[in-house]
Amino acid sequence: MQDNSSQSPHRERSASAGRHTSSPRGSRNRRKAVLTPKMIALRAGLCVLTALVLVLVAALGAGFIAFKGPSRSLGDLLTVSMLETSALKFVPRIYYTEAEVDAIKARNEVGELEDETDTSMIVIAGPTPEPGSEEVSAVATPKPENLIVEENGIQIFEVHGPTYNGWIMVVQDPSRVAVGVCRENFNSKPGLVLHDIAARYNAIAAINGGGFSDEGGLGNGGRPIGLVISNGEVLNKASINSDHNIVMGFDQDNKLVVGKMTSEEAVNKGLRDALAFGPALVVNGEPAKFSGSSSGLNPRTAIGQRRDGAVLMLVIDGRQASSLGATYADMINVLMEYEAFNAANLDGGSSSMLWYNGEYINKGVILTGSRELPTAFIVR
């Protein structure tokens, strides 16, 4: 019988050596995972989603600090500012209950002016002589530094505040101011941009007018809300339940009347051109009282009249880095500085535009020009 014991260690070493030498070869031969376009897209989507979630969480956190932080006035200002927009009304309600929102609105508002306009106190002056005419005194008077236009019986001044840049146009002859419309028969079709409304009447200047229905917030509203009277004709009747129940319009004596009234009352007062929005800012020389910030920081438009009959058209830019916007209180201060005797707020936001002699004076929210509107105050 042959002894195989001397060969066993050799076989074991050979087997062991075979096992050790086969592992590296197996590792090298293992196939690497291949990333398909679908897998790459999936991973990229997950990265984007994660980034969006982080941004959202950060935004909500920053919003919580701004709305619910130690400064109640900041939270109030942000709330009333967003409530005046069409797209951001929901944001304050993320942080406040409806009762809290109502409380914020109550402590930041403009009080109603109950007095009726006393037109007997407005004494319209004669036409102002053009600069350089023989009627002007030979003694030159210095021009204010903020006067940027003085021609065609019109002056335009720049106005500034801590949070806004704006312009106020002074029209010496109130008979030149009227209501212009995109069409006489309002419907769901888009309105016209401001300069096209002006072109319909061969007007030299215009500001945006009253409010309008803008379904979907697309900025193409052609259907006004509230009273519209143009050249003595009622084109849109006032709704009793409308929020836009403050009427501002010129009577047959070219005097601006401001106050709450129905269509019938406006006709009985002899208004030749009128629109509705609000609130009233100045009545019979008395400015409206306000609490808190009075409103948010937003683009603004207003119309007013001095006791000598000159018409004031105020437009303030907003929602921009260089001009956040103005409150109603800011507007009242500017109007009183320019001696407004009666004045009221018009539609604001993306509608706020001032057009003069072929160009827009302000930037506006829409950088390409005006949004489409149903109404405007024009200057012929």
C-alpha positions as CSV (number, residue, x, y, z in Angstrom):
1,M,0.0,0.0,0.0
2,Q,1.4,3.3,-1.1
3,D,1.9,6.1,1.4
4,N,0.3,9.3,0.1
5,S,0.8,11.3,3.3
6,S,3.9,13.1,1.9
7,Q,1.8,14.5,-1.0
8,S,-1.1,15.9,1.1
9,P,0.7,19.1,2.2
10,H,1.6,19.9,-1.4
11,R,-2.0,19.4,-2.5
12,E,-3.3,21.6,0.3
13,R,-0.8,24.3,-0.5
14,S,-1.7,24.0,-4.2
15,A,-5.4,24.2,-3.5
16,S,-4.8,27.1,-1.1
17,A,-2.6,28.8,-3.6
18,G,-5.2,28.3,-6.2
19,R,-7.9,29.9,-4.0
20,H,-5.7,32.9,-3.2
21,T,-4.7,33.5,-6.8
22,S,-8.3,33.3,-8.1
23,S,-9.7,36.2,-6.0
24,P,-7.8,39.1,-7.6
25,R,-8.7,37.8,-11.0
26,G,-12.4,37.7,-10.0
27,S,-12.3,41.3,-8.7
28,R,-10.7,42.5,-12.0
29,N,-13.3,40.7,-14.0
30,R,-16.3,42.1,-11.9
31,R,-18.4,44.3,-14.2
32,K,-18.8,48.0,-13.2
33,A,-22.3,49.5,-13.0
34,V,-23.2,51.6,-16.0
35,L,-25.2,54.8,-15.5
36,T,-27.9,55.1,-18.1
37,P,-29.4,58.4,-19.2
38,K,-32.6,57.6,-17.2
39,M,-30.5,57.0,-14.1
40,I,-28.6,60.3,-14.6
41,A,-31.9,62.2,-15.1
42,L,-33.3,60.6,-12.0
43,R,-30.3,61.6,-9.8
44,A,-30.3,65.1,-11.2
45,G,-34.1,65.4,-10.5
46,L,-33.5,64.3,-6.9
47,C,-30.8,66.8,-6.5
48,V,-33.0,69.6,-7.8
49,L,-35.9,68.5,-5.7
50,T,-33.7,68.4,-2.6
51,A,-32.4,71.9,-3.4
52,L,-36.0,73.2,-3.8
53,V,-37.0,71.7,-0.5
54,L,-34.1,73.3,1.2
55,V,-34.9,76.7,-0.4
56,L,-38.6,76.4,0.6
57,V,-37.7,75.5,4.2
58,A,-35.3,78.5,4.3
59,A,-37.9,80.8,2.8
60,L,-40.6,79.7,5.3
61,G,-38.1,80.2,8.1
62,A,-37.2,83.6,6.9
63,G,-40.9,84.4,6.5
64,F,-41.7,83.3,10.0
65,I,-39.0,85.6,11.4
66,A,-40.3,88.5,9.3
67,F,-44.0,88.0,10.0
68,K,-43.9,86.6,13.5
69,G,-40.6,88.1,14.7
70,P,-40.0,90.7,17.4
71,S,-41.1,93.6,15.0
72,R,-44.9,93.7,14.8
73,S,-44.7,96.7,12.5
74,L,-42.7,94.8,10.0
75,G,-45.1,91.9,10.0
76,D,-48.0,94.4,9.6
77,L,-46.3,96.1,6.7
78,L,-45.5,92.9,4.8
79,T,-49.1,91.7,5.4
80,V,-50.9,94.7,4.1
81,S,-48.5,95.0,1.2
82,M,-49.1,91.5,0.0
83,L,-52.9,91.7,0.6
84,E,-53.0,94.5,-2.1
85,T,-51.4,92.2,-4.7
86,S,-53.3,89.7,-6.8
87,A,-50.7,86.9,-6.6
88,L,-49.4,87.1,-3.0
89,K,-52.6,87.4,-1.0
90,F,-52.1,83.9,0.4
91,V,-48.7,84.4,1.9
92,P,-49.7,86.2,5.2
93,R,-52.3,83.5,5.8
94,I,-49.5,81.0,6.0
95,Y,-48.4,82.6,9.2
96,Y,-51.6,84.2,10.5
97,T,-55.1,83.1,11.1
98,E,-57.9,85.0,9.4
99,A,-58.7,86.7,12.6
100,E,-55.1,87.9,13.0
101,V,-55.2,89.2,9.3
102,D,-58.3,91.1,10.1
103,A,-56.7,92.6,13.2
104,I,-53.7,93.7,11.1
105,K,-55.9,95.4,8.5
106,A,-57.8,97.2,11.3
107,R,-54.7,98.7,12.8
108,N,-53.3,99.8,9.4
109,E,-56.0,101.6,7.5
110,V,-57.2,105.0,6.2
111,G,-60.2,106.4,7.9
112,E,-63.2,107.3,5.7
113,L,-63.8,111.0,4.9
114,E,-67.5,111.6,5.4
115,D,-67.7,115.2,4.1
116,E,-69.1,116.0,0.7
117,T,-66.9,118.0,-1.7
118,D,-67.7,121.7,-1.4
119,T,-67.1,122.8,-5.0
120,S,-67.9,126.4,-4.1
121,M,-64.4,126.6,-2.5
122,I,-62.7,125.8,-5.7
123,V,-62.0,129.0,-7.7
124,I,-60.5,128.1,-11.1
125,A,-57.8,130.5,-12.2
126,G,-57.3,131.7,-15.7
127,P,-54.9,130.0,-18.1
128,T,-51.3,130.1,-17.0
129,P,-49.0,132.0,-19.4
130,E,-46.5,129.8,-21.2
131,P,-42.9,130.2,-20.2
132,G,-41.2,132.8,-22.4
133,S,-44.4,134.7,-23.3
134,E,-44.8,138.4,-22.9
135,E,-47.2,137.9,-20.0
136,V,-44.6,136.4,-17.9
137,S,-42.7,138.9,-15.6
138,A,-39.3,139.8,-16.8
139,V,-38.0,138.8,-13.4
140,A,-37.0,135.2,-13.7
141,T,-38.1,132.9,-10.9
142,P,-35.9,130.0,-10.0
143,K,-37.2,126.5,-11.0
144,P,-37.4,123.8,-8.4
145,E,-34.6,121.2,-8.8
146,N,-37.2,118.5,-9.0
147,L,-39.1,120.1,-12.0
148,I,-38.4,118.0,-15.1
149,V,-41.1,119.2,-17.5
150,E,-42.6,122.6,-18.0
151,E,-44.5,123.0,-21.3
152,N,-47.9,122.7,-22.8
153,G,-49.5,124.1,-19.7
154,I,-48.1,121.0,-17.8
155,Q,-45.5,120.7,-15.1
156,I,-44.0,117.4,-14.0
157,F,-42.1,117.1,-10.7
158,E,-40.1,114.2,-9.3
159,V,-41.0,113.2,-5.8
160,H,-39.0,111.0,-3.5
161,G,-39.4,109.3,-0.1
162,P,-37.5,106.8,2.0
163,T,-39.1,103.9,0.1
164,Y,-40.3,105.3,-3.2
165,N,-39.6,107.4,-6.3
166,G,-42.6,109.1,-8.0
167,W,-43.8,111.9,-10.3
168,I,-46.6,114.4,-9.9
169,M,-48.0,116.1,-13.0
170,V,-49.7,119.4,-12.6
171,V,-52.3,120.3,-15.3
172,Q,-53.2,124.0,-15.1
173,D,-56.4,123.8,-17.1
174,P,-58.8,121.2,-15.6
175,S,-61.1,121.3,-18.7
176,R,-58.4,119.4,-20.5
177,V,-58.7,116.4,-18.2
178,A,-61.2,113.7,-19.1
179,V,-61.8,109.9,-18.8
180,G,-60.6,107.8,-21.7
181,V,-61.7,104.2,-22.3
182,C,-60.5,101.3,-24.3
183,R,-63.9,101.0,-26.0
184,E,-67.4,102.3,-25.3
185,N,-68.9,98.8,-24.9
186,F,-66.9,97.0,-22.3
187,N,-66.6,93.2,-22.5
188,S,-64.3,90.4,-21.7
189,K,-61.9,91.4,-24.5
190,P,-58.5,92.7,-23.4
191,G,-58.2,96.5,-22.8
192,L,-55.7,98.8,-24.3
193,V,-52.3,99.9,-23.0
194,L,-52.2,103.4,-21.6
195,H,-50.6,105.1,-24.7
196,D,-53.2,103.5,-27.0
197,I,-56.0,104.8,-24.9
198,A,-54.4,108.2,-25.1
199,A,-54.0,107.9,-28.9
200,R,-57.8,107.3,-29.2
201,Y,-58.4,110.8,-28.0
202,N,-55.3,112.5,-29.4
203,A,-54.2,113.1,-25.8
204,I,-50.8,114.4,-24.7
205,A,-50.7,112.8,-21.3
206,A,-52.5,110.0,-19.3
207,I,-52.5,108.1,-16.1
208,N,-54.1,104.7,-15.4
209,G,-57.7,104.8,-14.2
210,G,-60.0,102.7,-12.1
211,G,-60.1,99.0,-11.2
212,F,-61.0,96.2,-13.5
213,S,-61.8,92.5,-13.6
214,D,-58.7,90.5,-14.5
215,E,-59.5,86.9,-14.6
216,G,-56.4,84.7,-14.0
217,G,-54.3,87.8,-13.2
218,L,-53.1,88.0,-16.8
219,G,-53.2,91.8,-16.9
220,N,-55.5,92.0,-19.9
221,G,-58.6,93.3,-18.1
222,G,-61.1,95.0,-20.4
223,R,-64.1,95.1,-18.0
224,P,-64.0,97.9,-15.4
225,I,-65.3,97.7,-11.9
226,G,-67.4,100.6,-10.6
227,L,-68.7,103.7,-12.2
228,V,-67.4,105.0,-15.5
229,I,-68.6,108.2,-17.1
230,S,-67.0,109.6,-20.2
231,N,-68.0,112.8,-21.9
232,G,-71.3,112.8,-19.9
233,E,-72.3,109.2,-20.8
234,V,-72.5,106.5,-18.2
235,L,-70.6,103.6,-19.7
236,N,-70.5,101.4,-16.6
237,K,-72.8,101.7,-13.6
238,A,-71.6,101.7,-10.0
239,S,-72.3,98.5,-8.0
240,I,-73.7,99.2,-4.6
241,N,-71.7,96.2,-3.2
242,S,-68.5,97.1,-4.9
243,D,-65.3,97.8,-2.9
244,H,-64.6,100.5,-5.5
245,N,-67.3,102.9,-4.3
246,I,-65.3,106.1,-4.0
247,V,-66.1,108.2,-7.1
248,M,-63.8,110.9,-8.4
249,G,-64.9,112.9,-11.3
250,F,-65.1,116.4,-12.9
251,D,-68.4,118.2,-13.1
252,Q,-69.5,120.6,-15.9
253,D,-67.6,123.4,-14.2
254,N,-64.4,121.3,-14.3
255,K,-64.3,120.9,-10.5
256,L,-63.2,117.5,-9.0
257,V,-65.8,115.8,-6.9
258,V,-64.8,113.0,-4.5
259,G,-67.0,110.8,-2.4
260,K,-69.4,107.8,-2.2
261,M,-72.2,108.0,-4.7
262,T,-74.4,105.9,-7.0
263,S,-74.6,106.3,-10.7
264,E,-77.8,108.3,-10.4
265,E,-76.2,110.6,-7.8
266,A,-73.2,111.1,-10.0
267,V,-75.5,112.1,-12.9
268,N,-77.5,114.4,-10.7
269,K,-74.3,116.1,-9.7
270,G,-73.6,116.7,-13.3
271,L,-70.3,114.7,-13.5
272,R,-69.0,114.8,-17.1
273,D,-66.1,112.4,-16.5
274,A,-65.7,110.1,-13.5
275,L,-64.2,106.8,-12.3
276,A,-64.4,104.8,-9.1
277,F,-61.8,103.3,-6.8
278,G,-60.6,104.7,-3.5
279,P,-60.0,105.5,-0.8
280,A,-60.6,109.2,-0.6
281,L,-57.3,110.9,0.4
282,V,-58.2,114.6,0.8
283,V,-61.6,116.2,0.9
284,N,-62.1,120.0,1.2
285,G,-58.5,120.4,2.2
286,E,-58.7,117.9,5.0
287,P,-56.4,114.9,4.7
288,A,-57.7,111.4,5.7
289,K,-56.6,110.1,9.1
290,F,-54.7,106.9,9.1
291,S,-53.5,104.3,11.6
292,G,-50.3,102.3,11.5
293,S,-48.7,102.4,8.1
294,S,-52.1,102.9,6.6
295,S,-51.4,100.4,3.9
296,G,-48.5,98.4,2.3
297,L,-45.7,99.5,0.1
298,N,-46.9,99.3,-3.5
299,P,-47.0,101.2,-6.8
300,R,-49.6,104.0,-6.5
301,T,-51.7,106.3,-8.6
302,A,-53.9,109.2,-7.5
303,I,-55.7,112.2,-8.9
304,G,-56.4,115.5,-7.1
305,Q,-57.2,119.2,-7.6
306,R,-55.9,122.4,-6.0
307,R,-58.2,125.2,-5.0
308,D,-57.2,127.1,-8.1
309,G,-58.4,124.3,-10.3
310,A,-55.1,122.8,-11.3
311,V,-55.2,119.0,-11.5
312,L,-52.7,116.8,-9.8
313,M,-51.8,113.4,-11.2
314,L,-49.5,111.4,-8.9
315,V,-47.8,108.1,-9.9
316,I,-45.3,106.3,-7.7
317,D,-43.2,103.3,-8.7
318,G,-43.0,100.2,-6.5
319,R,-41.9,96.6,-6.3
320,Q,-38.4,97.5,-7.5
321,A,-35.0,97.6,-5.8
322,S,-34.8,101.3,-6.3
323,S,-38.4,102.0,-5.3
324,L,-40.3,99.6,-3.0
325,G,-43.5,101.6,-3.2
326,A,-45.6,104.0,-1.1
327,T,-48.3,103.8,1.5
328,Y,-51.5,105.8,1.4
329,A,-50.0,108.0,4.1
330,D,-47.0,108.7,1.8
331,M,-49.5,109.7,-1.0
332,I,-51.4,112.0,1.4
333,N,-48.2,113.7,2.4
334,V,-47.1,114.3,-1.2
335,L,-50.6,115.6,-2.3
336,M,-50.8,117.9,0.7
337,E,-47.3,119.3,-0.1
338,Y,-48.6,120.1,-3.6
339,E,-51.7,121.8,-2.1
340,A,-54.4,119.2,-3.0
341,F,-57.9,120.3,-1.9
342,N,-59.6,117.1,-3.1
343,A,-57.9,113.9,-4.0
344,A,-58.5,110.1,-4.2
345,N,-56.6,106.9,-4.9
346,L,-56.8,105.2,-8.2
347,D,-55.9,101.6,-9.2
348,G,-52.2,100.8,-8.4
349,G,-49.8,97.9,-8.6
350,S,-48.9,96.9,-12.2
351,S,-51.4,99.4,-13.5
352,S,-49.6,102.5,-12.2
353,M,-48.2,104.4,-15.2
354,L,-47.7,108.0,-16.3
355,W,-47.4,108.7,-20.0
356,Y,-46.5,112.1,-21.4
357,N,-45.8,113.4,-24.9
358,G,-44.9,110.0,-26.5
359,E,-43.1,108.3,-23.6
360,Y,-43.6,106.7,-20.2
361,I,-42.2,108.9,-17.4
362,N,-42.1,106.1,-14.8
363,K,-40.6,102.6,-15.1
364,G,-43.7,100.7,-13.9
365,V,-43.7,97.1,-12.8
366,I,-44.0,95.8,-16.3
367,L,-40.8,96.9,-17.9
368,T,-42.2,96.7,-21.5
369,G,-44.7,99.4,-20.8
370,S,-48.3,99.6,-19.6
371,R,-50.6,96.7,-18.9
372,E,-53.9,96.5,-20.8
373,L,-56.5,98.7,-19.1
374,P,-60.1,99.6,-19.6
375,T,-60.0,103.2,-18.4
376,A,-57.6,106.2,-17.9
377,F,-57.6,109.8,-17.0
378,I,-56.3,111.6,-20.1
379,V,-55.1,115.2,-20.8
380,R,-55.9,116.6,-24.2
